């Protein structure tokens, strides 16, 4: 594949509205000294700042807490017990958060630390809360820096690698592009460190058994993931309509390098995050409840607007926040969507102005009963 073709794919990174960047331990921490690679991180921070300047929203998923903490605690090289990993993470997380804060705030960016576990992305309520927090942070111009909450996660509720965590975050945030910065420049037919005949794979449009077979084990002593976890992450990301790029981080300004045609492997989806989300909503076999709306609301939905409480006449069913409900007008279903309020709250605010929500519910909720990004109107299904 020539340089022009690589640059064409790199536009997926440059034009993404939301971008997730995963940084591996082997890039952040020097394997011999255990010290932070501060100079390299400064160049990545430059790239992140450049992305935000052109209007992109960036999320960072950063490894490195355990690697930094084990040096501080004087833990011997080799595999750590779970309690040792948690202790190292508790010490290293402070240092990791501090350095990200320093390098990004020096470039005028607000920084937020978000710690997640597997349960946070699997449990519906926790997922919605985490998603709402990320959306709010990004809307306010902050850069969320995410890591697995290793200090409290047990073996049963851990990802154990930040590749798959990054893919779940990309899915949660409806990101268009996920970049896995690693110690290898992409996917090969075999481990290039062991097989000199291994061929580089620049593009994957379908993750099948052949692609799975190409994955290898970890290539460094610091990280917990190898190519196997990256392909698993790609499966999650592509399924959510997000492009995934595996690229080397062993160079300065790694994101800028991808943009200018640096060799990397792209896993490409067949649809967009918003279209994937709306296809899932439309395909819900049995909505949990119904909202009957007036003529004005029905007209607004047809014009691509959100559903406001003022346009809701009646509420029925047994649903929680984030469940799929059917929107009815004159007895016919005109839309489906993910409702922002549980049934009891929806009944309280139905027919009322959004400005009344705080007084009615005793907290400041969303203005919309169903946001347009969470809504599929009949006649629009399959056209998103």
N, C-alpha and C positions, 0 to 999 in steps of 0.2 A: 504494500500500500504506500503510495507516495505522500509527500508532505501536504499537498493540496487536499487530499482526502482526509488526512488527520485533522487539518484545520477546519474542514467542513463539519466534522463530528464535534470538534471543540466548541463550536457555536452553541451546542447544547448546554455547555457550562456557562458560557458568557451571556446567553439569553435567558437562562432560567430565572424565574421570578424568585423562587426560593432554592437555596443551595445548602446542602449538608456536606461538611468536610470532616472526615474521620482521620485522626492522626494517631499512628501507632507508637507504641512504647520505644521501639528501636530507633525511631526518628527523634523523639523528644529527649531520650536519655542515652548518654554514651555508654556502650556496653562494657567498656573496660573500667572507667572511672566511676560510673554510676551518677555522673553529674549531668545537669540539664544542658542541652544544646541550645543555649540562649541565642547565639548569633544566627543559627538557622531559623529559630522560631521568629526572630525579628523579621526575616524576609517573608515568612508565611503571613505574619501580621500585616505586612505591606500589601500583600495580595488580597487579604480579606478586606482591608480598608478600601482598596481600589474597587472591589466588587460592590461594597455598600455605596460608594460614591456614584456609581452608575445606576443605583436604584435597586440593587439586589438585596434580599434579606438572607443573612447567613447564619447557620447553626453549626457549631463545632462540637464534635464528639471526640473527646480527648482521652487517650490512654495515658499511662505514666505515673499514676498515683502510687501504685505498689512498688514500681521500680525506684521511685524517688524515696519512698518511705523505708524500704529495706536497707538502703545505704545509711540513712540517718539512724536506724536502730541497730546497725551492725549485724544484720542477719546474713548467714553464710550463703554462698551461691548455691543454686539448685532449687528443686521444687519445694515450695512452702506448704505447711499445713494450712487448713482453712483459717484457724484462729490467728496464725502468723500473717497470712495475707490480709486479714481484716485489720490487724494492728498496723501493718505497714501502710495500708490504704488510709487509715485514720491520720497517720503522720504525714504521708505524702500528699493527701488531698489538699491540705492547707497550703503547701508549697506550690502545688500545681495551680490551684485557683489564684494564688497571689501573682504568679508569673503571667498567667493569661490576662489578669486584670491590668498588670503593668504594661504589657506590650500593646494591648488594644486601647487602653485609655490614653496612652501616649499618642495615639492616632485619632483621638477624638471620639472613640466609641465607648458607649456604656456596655458593661459586661455583667452577665447574670450567671450564677452557678445553679445547675439543675442536676440533682442526683436521682437516678431511676433504678428500679429493679425490674425483673421479668414480670412480676405481678402487676406493676404499674402500667404495662403495655398489654396485659392480657385481661385484667379485670375491667369491666365496662365503665364503672364509675371512676376508677382511678385514671383510666385512659382518657375519659372526657375532661377530667380536671387537669391532667397534664397537657392535653391538647389546647385547652383554653388558656393555660398559663403561657405556653409557647406562642400562641397567636397574639396574646396581649403584649408579651415582651417584644416580639418582632414588629408589631404595630407601633410600638413606642420607640423603635430604632435601636433596641439593645441587641447584643450578640449573645445568645444563650450558649454556655459551655457545659456540655453534658458528659457525665460519666456514670458507669454503673455504681450503685451505692454499695460498694464492697464491704463497708464497715458493718452492715446489718444483714446483708443477703446471705442465706444459707446455700448449701450445694444444690438443694432442690429448687430454689427460686432464683438461680443465677443464669445469666446468659453465659458468663465465663469468657466472652470475647466481645469486643466493641464493634466488630464488623456487623454482626446481626443486630446488635443494639442500634447502630447507626441506621440500618435499614428500617427498623421499626420506627425510629424517630422520623425518618424521611416519609414513611407511610402516614404517621400521625400528623405531620405538619403539611401534608400534601405537597411535598417538595418535588420539583421537576428534575433535579439532578443530585446525585450522591457521588462524591469523590472519595475513594479509599486510598489515602496516601500510605504507602507501604515500603518495604525494602526490596520489592520486585516491581518491574515495570509493566506487568500485565500477566495474562494467561498464556501458558505454553502447553503444548501437547504432552509434555513430561516435565519433570523437574530439571530446569536448565543447569542447575549446579551439579547434577549427577549424570545427565544425559546430553552430550554435546550435539546430538542430532535433534533435540527438542525444537519444535517450530512455534513461532510466536503467533497468537490468535488476536488479530486486531479488532474483530467485531463478532458479537454473538447475538443472534436474533431469536434463538430458541434454546433453552437450557434443557438438554436431553441427557440420556445416559452417557453419550460420548463426551459431553462437556463435564459431567460429574466425574468421569474416569480420569480426566486430565488433572484434577485437583490433587495437590500434594500436601505434606505435613508442613509444620512451621519451618521457616528458613532462618530464624534468629533465636537467640536464647532468652530474649526479653519478653516478646509478645506471646499471647496465648492462642492466637489464631494463625492458621496457614491458609493456603488457597482453598481448602475445603470450606472454611467458614466464609470466605469471600464469595464463593459460588452460591452458598446458602443465602448470603445477604443479597446477592444479585437476584435470586429467585423471589425473595420478599419484595425488593424494590421494583423490579419489572412488573410483578403482579399488581403493584399499586400505581403503575403508569409512570414510574420514575426511572430515568436513565441512570446507569451506574458505570463509573469509570474506575478502573484499577490502574494506579500510576505510581511511579517511584517518587519517594520524597527525598531521595539522596541527592539533592541539588538545591541551590538557592531559588527562591521564588517558584515553588513547585506548581502553583495554580497558573501563574503567568506562562510557565513552560508548556502546560497543556493547551492553553489558549493559542500559543504560537506553533503548535504542531508537534510537541514532544510525543514520542511513541508511548502508547498506553492501550489498554483493552477496554472496549465499550460494550456493555450489555444494554440492548435497546428494546424498549417496550413497543407495543403496537398501538398504544392509546395514551392519553394524558391522565394525570392524577385526578382532575376534576371529572373527566368522563368516566373513569373507573369507579369513582365514588358514586356518581349518579346512576351508573348501571347497577351497582349493588343495591342502592335505594329502590330503584324501579323494580328490581327482581325479588324484593321481599315478598314471600308467598302469602304471609298473613300479617298485615299491620296490627299493631297493638291497640289501636283506637281510632277515633274519627274526630275531625274538626269540621263543622259545617260553617260555611262562610257566606257573606252577603254579596250582592252584585258588584259593589265597588272593589272588594277584595279579589273576587274572581277575575275582574278586569285587570287589576294590578298584577296578578300572578301571570296572566297571559302576556303581559308586557315585560316579564322578567324581573319583577319586583319581589321583595320578601313579603312574607305573611306577617302582618302586625296584629296584635291582640284586638285592636279596635274593629277589625273586619270579621272576627269570629263570633258566630251566633250561638252555637252549642258545642259542648265537649262531651264525648262519651268514650268508654273503654277503661282499660287498666294499664296505663303506661307510665314509664319513668322518663327522666330527662335523657335524651339521646335515642329514644326508641323511634321506630318508624310508625307514622300515623298516616291515615288516608284523609285527604282534604275533599270534602263534598260540597257541591253547589246544586241546588234544586234536585237533590236526591242522587246525583251522579258523581262519580269520582273524577275530579279534574286534576289532581296532583297527589304526590306522596312526598313525605319529607321526614327529616329527623327533628323532632320537636325539642325546643329549648327548655321546656318546663314539664314537670311531672303532672299527672292528671289533676290532682287537687289544686295545685297552683294555677294550672291552665284555666280551670273553672273560675277561679277568683278574678283573674285578669281578663277573661273573655269579654269583648265588647268595650273594654276600657282603653284609654290612651296610654301610650308607652310611658308618658311622664307620671302616670299614676302608679306604676309598678312598685316603686320603693315604698309608698305608703301602704299599699295593699299587702305586700309580702314581707315588709320590714327589712329588705335588703335591696341593693341596686342590682337588678338582673339585666338580661339582654333586652334591647328594644323590640326585637323580633320574636314572634312565636316560632317561626321557622325562617331561618336565613336563606336567602336565594341560593347560596352555595350548597345548601343541604336539601334542596327542593327540586323535584322533577315534575314538570307539568306535562300532562297528557298531550301528545302531539310533538313533544320535544325529545321523547325517549329515543336513544340511539343516534341523536343528532348533535350531542354535546361534543 
